[in-house]
Amino acid sequence: MATFLKQQYWHELFEAGVFFKALNSAWEVLGGVFLLTRLHSLATHVFILLGNSELLGDHDDLLFRFVSTQVAHLDVASTRTFVGLYLLFHGIMNAFLAYNLYRNRLWAYPVSITFTSLFFVYQVYRLLHTHSPLLFFITILDVFFIILTFHEWRFQKSKETN
């Protein structure tokens, strides 16, 4: 009974992880499309317009400085294209894998582990250069998702052999 409850807990954590991967994939696809189209240019102009007025309040505000720094860095076309393609590809792959994990297709477990691990390696590389707290948080979440996926894969394989 205790083993069943423990497995049920792991399974629910895994399903929550798949749900958040799917939700995140939607944001990534939208962000990728946003950066790869003219919508980015429109948003930049709106931000500058609002930033020059008093609508955003204190220009020394931490949030204002963070957003304006990010917008300024994304003005470079090659960076915007790279980030847009990265988000679009990562989002589409995560949506595809989340759907197939949800459908309990056994081939999707090792593919998801491999895909997430490859991006984990890249994220660690970027983390060493940027020291981004957000990237650090995402990397930690990816490690947990890899562990959950591996555990769920082993459990699903053992169910099939019984």
C-alpha positions as a Markdown table, in Angstrom:
| # | Residue | x | y | z |
|---|---|---|---|---|
| 1 | Met | 0.0 | 0.0 | 0.0 |
| 2 | Ala | 2.8 | 2.4 | 0.9 |
| 3 | Thr | 4.6 | 1.7 | -2.4 |
| 4 | Phe | 1.4 | 2.4 | -4.3 |
| 5 | Leu | 0.9 | 5.7 | -2.5 |
| 6 | Lys | 4.6 | 6.6 | -3.2 |
| 7 | Gln | 4.2 | 5.8 | -6.9 |
| 8 | Gln | 1.0 | 7.7 | -7.1 |
| 9 | Tyr | 2.8 | 10.7 | -5.6 |
| 10 | Trp | 5.6 | 10.4 | -8.2 |
| 11 | His | 3.0 | 10.0 | -11.0 |
| 12 | Glu | 1.1 | 13.1 | -9.9 |
| 13 | Leu | 4.3 | 15.1 | -9.8 |
| 14 | Phe | 5.2 | 13.9 | -13.3 |
| 15 | Glu | 1.8 | 14.8 | -14.6 |
| 16 | Ala | 2.1 | 18.3 | -13.1 |
| 17 | Gly | 5.6 | 18.6 | -14.8 |
| 18 | Val | 4.1 | 17.6 | -18.1 |
| 19 | Phe | 1.3 | 20.1 | -17.7 |
| 20 | Phe | 3.8 | 22.9 | -16.9 |
| 21 | Lys | 6.0 | 21.9 | -19.9 |
| 22 | Ala | 2.9 | 22.1 | -22.1 |
| 23 | Leu | 1.9 | 25.5 | -20.6 |
| 24 | Asn | 5.5 | 26.8 | -21.0 |
| 25 | Ser | 5.6 | 25.6 | -24.6 |
| 26 | Ala | 2.6 | 27.8 | -25.4 |
| 27 | Trp | 4.4 | 30.8 | -24.0 |
| 28 | Glu | 7.6 | 29.9 | -25.9 |
| 29 | Val | 5.8 | 29.5 | -29.2 |
| 30 | Leu | 4.0 | 32.8 | -28.7 |
| 31 | Gly | 7.3 | 34.5 | -27.7 |
| 32 | Gly | 9.1 | 33.0 | -30.7 |
| 33 | Val | 6.4 | 34.2 | -33.1 |
| 34 | Phe | 6.4 | 37.6 | -31.4 |
| 35 | Leu | 10.2 | 38.0 | -31.8 |
| 36 | Leu | 10.2 | 36.8 | -35.4 |
| 37 | Thr | 7.4 | 39.1 | -36.6 |
| 38 | Arg | 6.9 | 42.8 | -36.7 |
| 39 | Leu | 5.0 | 42.6 | -33.4 |
| 40 | His | 8.3 | 42.9 | -31.7 |
| 41 | Ser | 9.0 | 46.3 | -33.3 |
| 42 | Leu | 5.5 | 47.5 | -32.4 |
| 43 | Ala | 6.0 | 46.4 | -28.7 |
| 44 | Thr | 9.4 | 48.2 | -28.6 |
| 45 | His | 7.9 | 51.4 | -29.8 |
| 46 | Val | 5.0 | 51.1 | -27.3 |
| 47 | Phe | 7.5 | 50.5 | -24.5 |
| 48 | Ile | 9.6 | 53.5 | -25.5 |
| 49 | Leu | 6.5 | 55.7 | -25.7 |
| 50 | Leu | 5.3 | 54.6 | -22.3 |
| 51 | Gly | 8.8 | 54.9 | -20.9 |
| 52 | Asn | 9.1 | 58.5 | -22.0 |
| 53 | Ser | 5.8 | 59.4 | -20.4 |
| 54 | Glu | 4.9 | 59.3 | -16.7 |
| 55 | Leu | 2.8 | 56.2 | -17.1 |
| 56 | Leu | 5.6 | 53.9 | -15.9 |
| 57 | Gly | 6.5 | 56.1 | -13.0 |
| 58 | Asp | 10.1 | 56.0 | -11.7 |
| 59 | His | 12.7 | 55.3 | -14.4 |
| 60 | Asp | 15.1 | 54.1 | -11.7 |
| 61 | Asp | 12.7 | 51.3 | -10.9 |
| 62 | Leu | 14.3 | 47.8 | -11.0 |
| 63 | Leu | 11.5 | 46.4 | -13.3 |
| 64 | Phe | 11.8 | 49.4 | -15.7 |
| 65 | Arg | 15.6 | 49.0 | -15.9 |
| 66 | Phe | 15.4 | 45.3 | -16.5 |
| 67 | Val | 12.7 | 45.5 | -19.2 |
| 68 | Ser | 14.5 | 48.4 | -21.0 |
| 69 | Thr | 17.8 | 46.5 | -20.9 |
| 70 | Gln | 16.2 | 43.4 | -22.4 |
| 71 | Val | 14.4 | 45.5 | -25.1 |
| 72 | Ala | 17.6 | 47.2 | -26.0 |
| 73 | His | 19.5 | 43.9 | -26.3 |
| 74 | Leu | 16.8 | 42.5 | -28.6 |
| 75 | Asp | 17.0 | 45.3 | -31.0 |
| 76 | Val | 19.9 | 43.6 | -32.7 |
| 77 | Ala | 18.3 | 41.6 | -35.5 |
| 78 | Ser | 20.5 | 38.6 | -35.3 |
| 79 | Thr | 20.0 | 38.2 | -31.5 |
| 80 | Arg | 16.2 | 38.7 | -31.9 |
| 81 | Thr | 16.1 | 36.1 | -34.7 |
| 82 | Phe | 18.2 | 33.6 | -32.7 |
| 83 | Val | 16.1 | 34.0 | -29.6 |
| 84 | Gly | 12.9 | 33.8 | -31.6 |
| 85 | Leu | 14.0 | 30.6 | -33.4 |
| 86 | Tyr | 15.2 | 29.1 | -30.1 |
| 87 | Leu | 11.9 | 29.8 | -28.4 |
| 88 | Leu | 9.9 | 28.6 | -31.3 |
| 89 | Phe | 11.8 | 25.3 | -31.7 |
| 90 | His | 11.9 | 24.6 | -28.0 |
| 91 | Gly | 8.2 | 25.4 | -27.6 |
| 92 | Ile | 7.1 | 23.2 | -30.5 |
| 93 | Met | 9.3 | 20.3 | -29.3 |
| 94 | Asn | 8.0 | 20.7 | -25.7 |
| 95 | Ala | 4.4 | 20.7 | -26.9 |
| 96 | Phe | 5.0 | 17.7 | -29.1 |
| 97 | Leu | 6.7 | 15.8 | -26.3 |
| 98 | Ala | 4.2 | 16.8 | -23.6 |
| 99 | Tyr | 1.4 | 15.6 | -25.8 |
| 100 | Asn | 3.1 | 12.2 | -26.3 |
| 101 | Leu | 4.0 | 11.9 | -22.7 |
| 102 | Tyr | 0.4 | 12.6 | -21.7 |
| 103 | Arg | -0.7 | 9.9 | -24.2 |
| 104 | Asn | 1.8 | 7.6 | -22.4 |
| 105 | Arg | 3.8 | 6.7 | -25.5 |
| 106 | Leu | 6.9 | 4.8 | -24.2 |
| 107 | Trp | 9.2 | 6.2 | -27.0 |
| 108 | Ala | 8.5 | 9.7 | -25.8 |
| 109 | Tyr | 10.1 | 9.2 | -22.4 |
| 110 | Pro | 13.7 | 8.7 | -23.6 |
| 111 | Val | 13.3 | 11.3 | -26.3 |
| 112 | Ser | 12.0 | 13.8 | -23.7 |
| 113 | Ile | 14.9 | 13.0 | -21.4 |
| 114 | Thr | 17.4 | 13.3 | -24.2 |
| 115 | Phe | 15.9 | 16.6 | -25.5 |
| 116 | Thr | 15.7 | 18.1 | -22.0 |
| 117 | Ser | 19.2 | 17.0 | -21.2 |
| 118 | Leu | 20.6 | 18.6 | -24.4 |
| 119 | Phe | 19.0 | 21.9 | -23.5 |
| 120 | Phe | 20.2 | 21.5 | -19.9 |
| 121 | Val | 23.8 | 21.3 | -21.2 |
| 122 | Tyr | 23.2 | 24.4 | -23.3 |
| 123 | Gln | 21.6 | 26.2 | -20.4 |
| 124 | Val | 24.5 | 25.4 | -18.1 |
| 125 | Tyr | 26.9 | 26.8 | -20.7 |
| 126 | Arg | 24.8 | 30.0 | -21.0 |
| 127 | Leu | 24.5 | 30.2 | -17.2 |
| 128 | Leu | 28.3 | 30.2 | -16.9 |
| 129 | His | 28.3 | 33.3 | -19.1 |
| 130 | Thr | 25.2 | 35.2 | -18.0 |
| 131 | His | 24.7 | 34.2 | -14.3 |
| 132 | Ser | 21.0 | 34.7 | -14.9 |
| 133 | Pro | 18.8 | 33.9 | -11.9 |
| 134 | Leu | 15.9 | 33.0 | -14.2 |
| 135 | Leu | 18.0 | 30.6 | -16.3 |
| 136 | Phe | 19.3 | 29.0 | -13.1 |
| 137 | Phe | 15.7 | 28.5 | -11.9 |
| 138 | Ile | 14.7 | 27.0 | -15.3 |
| 139 | Thr | 17.7 | 24.7 | -15.2 |
| 140 | Ile | 16.8 | 23.4 | -11.8 |
| 141 | Leu | 13.3 | 22.7 | -12.9 |
| 142 | Asp | 14.6 | 20.8 | -15.9 |
| 143 | Val | 16.7 | 18.6 | -13.7 |
| 144 | Phe | 13.6 | 17.7 | -11.6 |
| 145 | Phe | 11.7 | 17.1 | -14.8 |
| 146 | Ile | 14.4 | 14.7 | -16.1 |
| 147 | Ile | 14.3 | 12.8 | -12.8 |
| 148 | Leu | 10.5 | 12.6 | -12.8 |
| 149 | Thr | 10.4 | 11.5 | -16.5 |
| 150 | Phe | 13.0 | 8.8 | -15.9 |
| 151 | His | 11.1 | 7.5 | -12.8 |
| 152 | Glu | 7.8 | 7.5 | -14.7 |
| 153 | Trp | 9.4 | 5.8 | -17.7 |
| 154 | Arg | 10.8 | 3.0 | -15.5 |
| 155 | Phe | 7.4 | 2.6 | -13.9 |
| 156 | Gln | 5.5 | 2.5 | -17.2 |
| 157 | Lys | 7.9 | 0.0 | -18.7 |
| 158 | Ser | 7.5 | -2.3 | -15.6 |
| 159 | Lys | 3.7 | -2.1 | -16.0 |
| 160 | Glu | 4.0 | -3.2 | -19.6 |
| 161 | Thr | 6.2 | -6.2 | -18.7 |
| 162 | Asn | 3.8 | -7.5 | -16.0 |
